Amino acid sequence: MQAKVVTVGLGYIGLPTSALIANSGIPVHGVDISQHVVDTINAGKIHIVEPDLDKAVAKAVQDGLLKAGTTPVPADTYLIVVPTPFKGDHEPDISYVQAATEAVLPLLKEGDLYIIESTSPVGTTEKMMALIFSKRPELEGKISLAYCPERVLPGNVMYELVHNDRVIGGVNEDSTKKAIEFYSQFVKGELHPTNARTAEMCKLTENSSRDVQIAFANELSLICDKAGINVWELINLANKHPRVNILQPGCGVGGHCIAVDPYFIVSEFPLESRIIGKAREINNHKAFWVAEKIKEARKEFQLKNNKEPKIALMGMAFKPNIDDLRESPAKYIVQRVLQDANEEEYFIVEPNIHEHKIFKLTEYGEAVEKADIIAFLVAHNEFKGLNIADNKVILDFCGVRR
């Protein structure tokens, strides 16, 4: 069955999107540079943890509507769903978007639709349009180009891809219209038309807004620690106000969206984005502060008991109940604490992954039983309601025991 859609990138967004489109009856060819990823998907299996994704991929592959490969094939619609990390001093890196665009460039034909879903700096879609038309000038005015960012929550991706509203911005009105027609085949949420630059900025704005709100909560936690106030109780009480909705503090901010996207604005508009830039500083500092708190507890235990403590570091994912460690403050904290480790014993816990290239992982029940100091870094469900002996030192940085 000839592919109607090519998705370039089969990661945390690309694979669920591919499976969703395929299960809507549209043949999809997914592209990834990893042969392991390609082989896994073609076997009807998945390489990431996401509820219901395994069933969706298995069905799509079994029905012959989803295939994977390391190179693109001819299609009618091309979705670019590759990472956009940063380089140097938090400058956005769109080289993966460009490489993906160059990969599909020879296959583009009149009437095709090209869409970027990757989080991108403002103007990226127009840059890729200029690149395409510089190499394929005969296509100018003959293909549609648009930007449509994802806005899903890890752990609930399969539902939110269908039901969340989408913002769709074309380089012109015809491109916007064609992109909306495409998404309307499998998205039940409302599709909001705009232009490409506004759609790009909308994605960055959404995640920067979250980052600023989390920074306020994290800053409160630092203040409350000095003031001897329980920050969880304080926020709960403050939120009783009908117009106040403070988020919960944590160890910082991670993931490939909220911890990264604000830099795309700060990098391009450094003088104007003062609150956004400061929020990034606060949330990065929180992870450093947590690591220092764990070190302080270690020293206090040594002085009080005249022996080295056993320390459990609970969680490494960037948020609860997922296996994604990208930009994780908890992973940074673990690394920082271990940098100046001495004779003390550490139990590193992450219930959502089986093994890690660097750290030896311990089952959470064993870690809690053996450790003298238990530092909760991520509020995984497994950590809630644990029976912990009264003689243990508990450091709760994520509200798992509030």
C-alpha positions as CSV (number, residue, x, y, z in Angstrom):
1,M,0.0,0.0,0.0
2,Q,1.6,3.3,-1.1
3,A,2.2,5.8,1.7
4,K,0.0,8.9,1.8
5,V,1.9,10.4,4.7
6,V,5.5,10.4,5.6
7,T,6.5,11.3,9.2
8,V,10.2,12.1,9.7
9,G,11.0,11.3,13.3
10,L,9.6,8.5,15.3
11,G,10.1,9.6,18.9
12,Y,7.8,10.6,21.7
13,I,5.5,12.6,19.3
14,G,6.3,11.2,15.9
15,L,5.4,7.6,16.7
16,P,2.1,8.3,18.4
17,T,1.2,10.7,15.6
18,S,2.1,8.1,13.0
19,A,0.0,5.4,14.7
20,L,-2.9,7.7,15.1
21,I,-2.9,8.7,11.4
22,A,-2.5,5.1,10.3
23,N,-5.4,3.9,12.5
24,S,-7.5,6.5,10.8
25,G,-7.1,4.5,7.6
26,I,-4.3,6.6,6.1
27,P,-1.1,4.7,5.0
28,V,1.9,6.1,6.8
29,H,5.6,5.6,6.3
30,G,7.6,6.6,9.4
31,V,11.3,7.6,9.1
32,D,13.9,7.4,11.8
33,I,17.7,7.4,11.6
34,S,17.9,4.5,14.2
35,Q,17.7,1.1,12.6
36,H,16.8,-0.3,16.0
37,V,13.7,2.0,16.2
38,V,12.7,1.1,12.6
39,D,13.0,-2.7,13.3
40,T,11.1,-2.4,16.6
41,I,8.2,-0.6,14.9
42,N,8.1,-2.9,11.9
43,A,7.8,-5.8,14.4
44,G,4.7,-4.1,15.8
45,K,6.4,-3.1,19.0
46,I,7.4,0.3,20.6
47,H,10.7,1.7,21.9
48,I,9.2,4.2,24.3
49,V,6.8,4.1,27.3
50,E,3.4,5.7,26.6
51,P,0.0,4.2,27.6
52,D,-2.0,2.7,24.7
53,L,0.7,3.4,22.2
54,D,1.7,-0.3,22.0
55,K,-1.8,-1.3,21.0
56,A,-2.1,1.5,18.4
57,V,1.3,0.6,16.8
58,A,0.6,-3.1,16.8
59,K,-2.8,-2.6,15.1
60,A,-1.5,-0.1,12.5
61,V,1.4,-2.4,11.6
62,Q,-0.8,-5.5,11.5
63,D,-3.3,-3.7,9.2
64,G,-0.4,-2.8,6.9
65,L,-1.0,0.9,7.4
66,L,2.2,1.8,9.3
67,K,5.7,0.9,8.0
68,A,9.0,2.4,9.1
69,G,12.3,3.0,7.3
70,T,15.5,5.0,7.5
71,T,14.7,7.0,4.4
72,P,11.5,8.8,3.1
73,V,9.3,7.5,0.3
74,P,7.0,9.4,-2.1
75,A,3.8,10.6,-0.4
76,D,1.3,13.5,-0.5
77,T,1.9,14.9,3.0
78,Y,5.2,15.2,4.8
79,L,5.3,15.8,8.6
80,I,8.6,16.9,10.2
81,V,8.6,15.7,13.8
82,V,12.3,15.8,14.8
83,P,14.0,17.2,17.9
84,T,15.1,20.9,18.1
85,P,17.7,21.0,20.8
86,F,19.8,24.0,21.6
87,K,23.5,24.6,21.1
88,G,26.2,26.9,22.6
89,D,24.6,29.3,25.0
90,H,21.1,28.0,24.7
91,E,20.7,28.9,21.1
92,P,18.1,26.9,19.2
93,D,19.4,24.3,16.8
94,I,17.2,23.7,13.7
95,S,19.7,21.5,11.9
96,Y,17.6,18.4,12.4
97,V,14.6,20.2,10.9
98,Q,16.8,21.3,8.0
99,A,18.2,17.8,7.5
100,A,14.7,16.3,7.5
101,T,13.5,18.9,5.0
102,E,16.5,18.1,2.7
103,A,15.7,14.4,3.0
104,V,12.1,14.9,1.6
105,L,13.0,17.7,-0.8
106,P,13.7,15.4,-3.8
107,L,10.3,13.7,-3.4
108,L,8.2,16.8,-3.2
109,K,5.7,17.3,-6.1
110,E,3.0,19.7,-7.1
111,G,0.0,19.6,-4.7
112,D,2.0,18.2,-1.8
113,L,1.6,19.4,1.8
114,Y,4.7,20.0,4.0
115,I,4.2,20.5,7.8
116,I,6.6,21.2,10.6
117,E,5.5,19.9,14.0
118,S,8.8,20.3,15.7
119,T,9.0,23.1,18.3
120,S,10.9,25.8,16.4
121,P,12.0,29.4,16.6
122,V,9.9,32.0,15.0
123,G,10.5,32.1,11.2
124,T,11.6,28.5,10.9
125,T,8.8,27.5,8.5
126,E,9.6,30.5,6.3
127,K,13.3,29.5,6.3
128,M,12.5,26.0,5.2
129,M,10.2,27.4,2.5
130,A,13.1,29.5,1.2
131,L,15.4,26.4,1.3
132,I,12.8,24.3,-0.6
133,F,12.2,26.9,-3.3
134,S,16.0,27.6,-3.7
135,K,16.6,23.9,-4.5
136,R,13.2,23.3,-6.2
137,P,12.2,26.7,-7.7
138,E,9.6,25.0,-10.0
139,L,7.5,24.2,-6.8
140,E,7.0,27.8,-5.8
141,G,3.3,28.4,-5.5
142,K,2.6,24.7,-6.2
143,I,2.9,23.2,-2.7
144,S,1.5,24.0,0.7
145,L,3.6,24.7,3.8
146,A,2.4,25.0,7.3
147,Y,3.4,24.8,11.0
148,C,1.3,22.9,13.6
149,P,2.8,22.3,17.0
150,E,1.9,19.4,19.2
151,R,0.6,20.3,22.7
152,V,0.3,16.9,24.5
153,L,1.0,15.6,28.0
154,P,3.4,12.7,28.2
155,G,1.4,9.8,29.7
156,N,-1.8,10.9,28.0
157,V,-0.5,11.5,24.4
158,M,-2.8,9.1,22.6
159,Y,-5.9,10.8,24.0
160,E,-4.7,14.4,23.7
161,L,-3.5,14.0,20.1
162,V,-7.1,13.4,19.2
163,H,-9.0,15.7,21.5
164,N,-6.8,18.8,22.1
165,D,-7.3,21.9,20.0
166,R,-4.6,22.5,17.4
167,V,-3.1,25.8,16.1
168,I,-2.4,25.6,12.4
169,G,-0.4,28.3,10.6
170,G,0.3,28.2,6.9
171,V,2.7,30.4,4.9
172,N,-0.4,31.6,3.1
173,E,-4.2,31.1,3.4
174,D,-4.3,28.2,1.0
175,S,-1.6,26.4,2.9
176,T,-3.5,26.9,6.2
177,K,-6.7,25.6,4.7
178,K,-5.0,22.5,3.2
179,A,-3.3,21.7,6.6
180,I,-6.6,22.1,8.4
181,E,-8.2,19.6,6.0
182,F,-5.4,17.2,6.7
183,Y,-5.7,17.3,10.5
184,S,-9.5,17.2,10.4
185,Q,-9.2,13.6,9.3
186,F,-8.0,12.4,12.7
187,V,-8.2,15.3,15.2
188,K,-11.5,15.9,17.1
189,G,-10.3,19.1,18.9
190,E,-11.0,22.5,17.3
191,L,-8.5,23.5,14.6
192,H,-7.6,27.2,14.9
193,P,-6.2,28.9,11.7
194,T,-3.4,31.5,11.8
195,N,-0.1,32.2,10.1
196,A,3.1,30.2,10.5
197,R,4.9,32.8,12.6
198,T,2.1,33.1,15.1
199,A,1.7,29.3,15.3
200,E,5.5,29.0,16.0
201,M,5.3,31.7,18.7
202,C,2.1,30.2,20.2
203,K,4.0,26.9,21.0
204,L,6.8,28.8,22.6
205,T,4.4,31.0,24.5
206,E,2.5,28.1,26.0
207,N,5.6,26.5,27.4
208,S,7.1,29.7,28.6
209,S,3.9,30.5,30.4
210,R,4.1,27.2,32.2
211,D,7.8,27.8,33.0
212,V,7.1,31.2,34.6
213,Q,4.3,29.7,36.7
214,I,6.5,26.9,37.9
215,A,9.3,29.3,38.7
216,F,6.9,31.2,41.0
217,A,6.1,28.0,42.9
218,N,9.8,27.0,43.0
219,E,10.8,30.4,44.3
220,L,8.1,30.2,47.0
221,S,9.6,26.8,48.1
222,L,13.0,28.4,48.6
223,I,11.4,31.3,50.6
224,C,9.3,28.9,52.7
225,D,12.4,26.7,53.4
226,K,14.1,29.7,55.0
227,A,11.0,30.9,56.7
228,G,10.2,27.5,58.3
229,I,6.9,27.2,56.4
230,N,5.4,24.1,54.8
231,V,5.2,25.2,51.2
232,W,2.6,22.5,50.3
233,E,0.2,23.7,53.0
234,L,0.8,27.3,52.0
235,I,0.0,26.8,48.4
236,N,-3.1,24.7,49.2
237,L,-4.4,27.5,51.4
238,A,-3.5,30.3,48.9
239,N,-5.3,28.3,46.2
240,K,-8.5,28.6,48.2
241,H,-8.7,32.1,46.9
242,P,-11.1,32.0,43.9
243,R,-8.7,33.8,41.5
244,V,-5.4,32.1,42.7
245,N,-4.0,28.9,41.1
246,I,-0.4,28.4,42.1
247,L,1.3,25.3,40.7
248,Q,3.2,22.8,42.8
249,P,7.0,23.2,43.2
250,G,9.4,20.5,42.3
251,C,13.1,19.9,41.7
252,G,13.2,22.2,38.7
253,V,11.8,21.8,35.2
254,G,12.6,19.2,32.6
255,G,11.6,17.6,29.4
256,H,12.1,18.7,25.8
257,C,9.5,21.4,25.9
258,I,9.2,23.6,29.0
259,A,12.9,23.4,29.9
260,V,13.9,24.2,26.3
261,D,11.3,26.3,24.5
262,P,11.7,29.5,26.5
263,Y,15.3,29.8,25.4
264,F,14.0,30.0,21.8
265,I,12.3,33.3,22.8
266,V,15.2,34.5,25.0
267,S,17.8,33.8,22.4
268,E,16.0,35.9,19.7
269,F,14.6,38.7,22.0
270,P,17.0,38.9,25.0
271,L,16.2,42.5,26.0
272,E,12.4,42.0,25.9
273,S,12.1,38.6,27.6
274,R,13.2,39.4,31.1
275,I,10.6,37.5,33.1
276,I,10.9,34.5,30.8
277,G,14.7,34.5,31.1
278,K,14.6,34.9,34.9
279,A,12.1,32.0,35.2
280,R,14.6,29.8,33.4
281,E,17.3,30.8,35.9
282,I,15.1,30.1,38.9
283,N,14.0,26.7,37.7
284,N,17.6,25.7,36.9
285,H,18.8,27.0,40.3
286,K,16.1,24.9,42.1
287,A,17.8,21.7,40.9
288,F,21.2,23.0,42.2
289,W,19.6,23.9,45.5
290,V,18.0,20.4,45.9
291,A,21.4,18.8,45.3
292,E,23.0,21.0,48.0
293,K,20.2,20.1,50.4
294,I,20.9,16.4,49.9
295,K,24.6,17.0,50.6
296,E,23.8,19.0,53.7
297,A,21.6,16.1,55.0
298,R,24.5,13.8,54.3
299,K,26.9,15.8,56.4
300,E,24.5,16.2,59.2
301,F,24.0,12.4,59.3
302,Q,27.7,11.8,59.3
303,L,28.2,14.2,62.3
304,K,25.3,12.9,64.3
305,N,25.9,9.2,63.7
306,N,29.6,9.1,63.1
307,K,29.1,6.9,60.0
308,E,28.4,7.3,56.3
309,P,24.7,7.2,55.4
310,K,23.0,5.1,52.8
311,I,21.1,7.4,50.5
312,A,18.2,6.7,48.2
313,L,17.7,9.1,45.3
314,M,14.1,8.5,44.2
315,G,13.3,9.2,40.6
316,M,15.2,10.3,37.5
317,A,12.4,11.1,34.9
318,F,11.5,14.7,34.2
319,K,8.0,14.2,35.5
320,P,5.9,11.6,37.3
321,N,5.0,8.2,35.8
322,I,7.0,8.4,32.5
323,D,10.3,7.0,31.4
324,D,11.6,10.2,29.7
325,L,14.8,11.6,31.2
326,R,15.4,14.4,28.7
327,E,16.5,17.6,30.5
328,S,15.5,16.0,33.8
329,P,16.4,18.1,36.9
330,A,16.3,14.8,38.9
331,K,18.9,13.3,36.7
332,Y,21.1,16.4,37.1
333,I,20.6,16.2,40.9
334,V,21.7,12.6,41.0
335,Q,24.8,13.4,38.9
336,R,25.7,16.4,41.1
337,V,25.3,14.5,44.4
338,L,27.4,11.6,43.1
339,Q,30.2,13.9,41.9
340,D,31.6,14.4,45.4
341,A,30.4,11.1,46.8
342,N,32.8,9.4,49.4
343,E,32.2,6.2,51.2
344,E,28.4,6.5,51.5
345,E,26.2,4.0,49.6
346,Y,23.7,5.2,47.0
347,F,20.5,3.6,45.7
348,I,19.3,5.2,42.5
349,V,15.7,4.5,41.7
350,E,13.6,5.0,38.5
351,P,10.7,2.5,38.3
352,N,9.9,3.4,34.7
353,I,13.1,2.2,33.2
354,H,14.9,-1.2,33.5
355,E,18.5,-0.1,33.2
356,H,20.6,3.0,32.6
357,K,23.9,3.3,30.8
358,I,25.6,5.1,33.7
359,F,23.7,4.4,36.9
360,K,23.0,1.1,38.6
361,L,19.3,1.1,39.4
362,T,17.7,-0.3,42.6
363,E,14.1,-1.4,43.1
364,Y,12.3,1.2,45.1
365,G,11.2,-1.1,47.9
366,E,14.7,-2.2,48.5
367,A,16.1,1.3,48.4
368,V,13.6,2.6,50.9
369,E,14.2,-0.3,53.3
370,K,18.0,0.0,53.2
371,A,18.6,3.8,53.0
372,D,19.1,6.1,55.9
373,I,18.3,9.2,53.9
374,I,15.5,9.1,51.3
375,A,15.3,12.0,48.9
376,F,12.1,12.1,46.7
377,L,12.9,13.8,43.5
378,V,10.0,12.7,41.3
379,A,6.4,12.0,42.5
380,H,6.0,8.6,40.8
381,N,2.8,6.8,41.9
382,E,5.0,3.9,43.3
383,F,6.5,6.3,45.8
384,K,3.1,7.4,47.3
385,G,1.9,5.7,50.5
386,L,5.2,3.9,51.2
387,N,5.6,2.7,54.7
388,I,8.8,4.3,55.9
389,A,10.4,3.7,59.3
390,D,10.5,6.7,61.7
391,N,14.2,6.6,62.0
392,K,14.8,7.5,58.3
393,V,15.6,11.0,57.1
394,I,13.0,12.0,54.5
395,L,13.7,14.8,52.0
396,D,10.5,15.4,50.0
397,F,11.3,17.8,47.1
398,C,8.2,16.9,45.0
399,G,5.4,16.7,47.5
400,V,5.0,12.9,47.3
401,R,4.3,12.8,51.1
402,R,2.4,16.0,51.5
